[in-house]
Structures are given as structure tokens and as C-alpha cells.
Amino acid sequence: MRRLAIGFIPLTDAAVLVAAAKLGFAAAEGLELDLHREVSWANIRDKVNVGLLDGAHMLAPLAIASSLGLGHVRVPLVAPFALNLNGSAITLAHPIYEAMEATGHNLSSGLGVAQALGQMVRARAAQGLEPLTFSTVYSFSTHTYMLRHVLAAGGLDPDRDVRLVVVPPPFTVESLRSGLIHGFCVGSPWNAVAVEAGVGRIALLGPEIFGWAPEKVLGVHARFAEAEPDVLRRLVRALHAAARWSETAANHVELAQLLSSPEFLGLPAETLGRILQGRLDTTQAGLPRENRDFLVLHRDGASRPDARHAAWIYAQMVRAGQTAFSAAGAAEAGAVYRADVYDAALGTAPVSSGPAGDPVNTRFGEPFTPDDIDDYLRRVRST
């Protein structure tokens, strides 16, 4: 039995790793997964980089940023398995949402929320008030790019009109409660926890911004992938079986109970079960919102690393000013997503049935064109 140390952050989208470790999917491949709960994505990055972890539940943009040497030392990572698509939301403090309601914009649409937020921020600036502070979980994360996209759609400059800070997922709710931040974009279950605690309101679900957004991947050091290809293939097979089981609605009650354990999320199974089903209350009083695509763990080819998603992530890094565009950089980012390892492990080459054109299904704003990143960047910069 090969033993592997795997890191994770307490989020619902760690579900596939937890199921693989605890329900026999890893054991069936001759693997024993020791899951290590970490407090921040920086911890995950550093422990994988130095070999304290064999792999981890990892932000997809983190794996690409590390491989490009952005924000830290350059360490080559690979992502042979996508743990999920979507799963995030934007939550705002009640006074902020109420001020947006007063603008008269339609808050039932993503563009309406963006426009209301933009109008409210500009009104505050005209009154000489301090800029609002919003948090995401890491500078290189889908959450950061989602929030920046919404701000830009509202006519705001994310680097000038508001303050963007990093708060690790488990600390977002308390930061909102204490007034340190005015809102956040984070993965579940922390949006639901904020609502249940009465400290915030969900303004937008992730798939209302991007319908098919890359989120977490299995991230491993390139050195591990090269040294133990058979072990990595077995791990991919275990995760594939676990993801297929986790996606099945009939298993959600059992999966939610497993995730609710103190060693994983330590939250009520009822709350986690609703998230797995794509049902979230947006306020403490209710106002439920359902979205089948809120958290996709396996279906429609979601587990296979899609190079178009890597291209989108790279484009968002350029759009955010985190790097300059180059064809070589785009190619290097795409090389992090290892569909070849996935296909070799499973003996097939499935084609994702996600969006054929824009791979992230942009709901408002400029659609992404993976075959012409430069043109996409020109379009978003001109709006």
C-alpha cells in the first residue's frame, strides 16, 4: 500500500479527495491517503513545493502561478485531475446590499448586481467615504477573477475604486462580522455559513458569473509526476471513481455526513447537503436560490483537465496585471493541465461536453476566446 500525504482546505469542493480517502476508492488502487487539513492556500503551496505534501486540493490558478513563478518562487506543478467546477459565491454585508437595492437596479441578474455595486461605490466616493474592502481567498484564484469581473462590469477599476485583500476561507465569516471587510468571494460552505450566522447575504452564485468556471485541481509537484507516474495514474483513477460517486445525488446524504466530521469541515450535514444539491438560502430568512451547476464534481467531463480553462486562467492573470501576455507564457500555463495523464490513467480520451466556444460560459461581459487570447484582452480592456 503506497501512502500519500495530501493537503486540503476545509471547503465543500474537497469532497472528492475525502471520499477517495475514506470510502475505499484509494484503497482499491493500492493507495492510502493521509489528508492534512491546512489553514491557507499559501500553506498548501509551500508544503507541496518543498515535498511535505505529495499533492493537494489546490486552486487551479495557484498551480499555474507557481509554475510561472508569479507571486513566489517558480516551482513546476501539474494538474492531472480537476476536482470540481464552480462552487463559489459573492456574499455582501447587509448594509452594502441594502444600499445596492436603493439604486433600483435588477439584483436578480448578474449584470444588475454589478451595475448596482458600481453605482453605490461611486456614490460613496462622491460623499468622501472610504473605499469598500472585499476579500478573496488568494490573489491567484478564480474567486479573485470573478470579483474583478463583476467590479469591471459595474464600471469600476478593481485596483483603484475598492480595496481587495486576501482572507483564508475559514476566516471570511468572522472578518465580515467584525467589519474588517464589506464582502467576499469564496468557495462553499462559507457563504452559507455567513448567511446562517446573519452577517451577510449572498448576492451572486458563481455560475451566475461564469457558468463553467475552473476551481480546484489535484496539484502535484512535477518532480513527483515524473518520478512516480504509476502512482499518479492510480491516484487519478481513485479520484475519478470517487468523483463519479460524489456526483450521484443518491450519495449526497452520506457524503454530507462524511464532510461534516470535525476532521474535515466540522459543519452541519444538513447545510452541506443543500450545497451539494445546489440549493442555497441567500438570506437568513430564506430566499432560496437553486442552480444545478453550483458545484459540479464530475459530470459532463468536468474531471478532465481542460487546456482551455488553463488559457482562461492565464488571460485573467494578464487582465489583472499579474503578468504580461506572451505566447510562451500562455503555452506554459496550458502545460500545467495534464489531460494526457488523466487519459493514460483511464485508458480513454473523453471530450468535455462543456461550452464549445467560451469554455467558461461567461454570463455577462466579453466572452472568452481561447483561440485568440490577445483579442479577448483587447476587448475587455476597451470596455
C-alpha positions, 0 to 999 in steps of 0.5 A: 500500500503506497501512502500519500500525504495530501493537503486540503482546505476545509471547503465543500469542493474537497469532497472528492479527495475525502471520499477517495480517502475514506470510502475505499476508492484509494484503497482499491488502487493500492493507495492510502491517503493521509489528508492534512487539513491546512489553514491557507492556500499559501500553506498548501503551496509551500508544503507541496513545493518543498515535498511535505505534501505529495499533492493537494486540493489546490486552486487551479490558478495557484498551480499555474502561478507557481509554475510561472513563478508569479507571486513566489518562487517558480516551482513546476506543478501539474494538474492531472485531475480537476476536482470540481467546477464552480462552487463559489459565491459573492456574499455582501454585508447587509448594509452594502446590499441594502444600499445596492437595492436603493439604486433600483437596479435588477439584483436578480441578474448578474449584470444588475448586481454589478451595475448596482455595486458600481453605482453605490461605490461611486456614490460613496466616493462622491460623499468622501467615504472610504473605499469598500474592502472585499476579500478573496481567498488568494490573489491567484484564484478564480474567486479573485477573477470573478470579483474583478469581473463583476467590479469591471462590469459595474464600471469600476477599476478593481485596483483603484475604486475598492480595496481587495485583500486576501482572507483564508476561507475559514476566516471570511465569516468572522472578518465580515462580522467584525467589519474588517471587510464589506464582502467576499468571494469564496468557495462553499460552505462559507457563504452559507455559513455567513448567511446562517450566522446573519452577517451577510447575504449572498448576492451572486452564485458563481455560475451566475458569473461564469457558468463553467468556471475552473476551481480546484485541481489535484496539484502535484509537484512535477518532480513527483509526476515524473518520478512516480507516474504509476502512482499518479495514474492510480491516484487519478483513477481513485479520484475519478471513481470517487468523483463519479460517486460524489456526483450521484445525488443518491450519495449526497446524504452520506457524503454530507455526513462524511464532510461534516466530521470535525476532521474535515469541515466540522459543519452541519450535514444538513447545510452541506447537503443543500450545497451539494444539491445546489440549493442555497438560502441567500438570506437568513430568512430564506430566499432560496436560490437553486442552480444545478451547476453550483458545484459540479464534481464530475459530470459532463467531463468536468474531471478532465483537465481542460487546456482551455480553462488553463488559457482562461486562467492565464488571460485573467492573470494578464487582465489583472496585471499579474503578468504580461501576455506572451505566447510562451507564457500562455503555452506554459500555463496550458502545460500545467493541465495534464489531460494526457495523464488523466487519459493514460490513467483511464485508458480513454480520451473523453471530450468535455461536453462543456461550452464549445466556444467560451469554455467558461460560459461567461454570463455577462461581459466579453466572452472568452476566446481561447483561440485568440487570447490577445483579442479577448484582452483587447476587448475587455480592456476597451470596455 
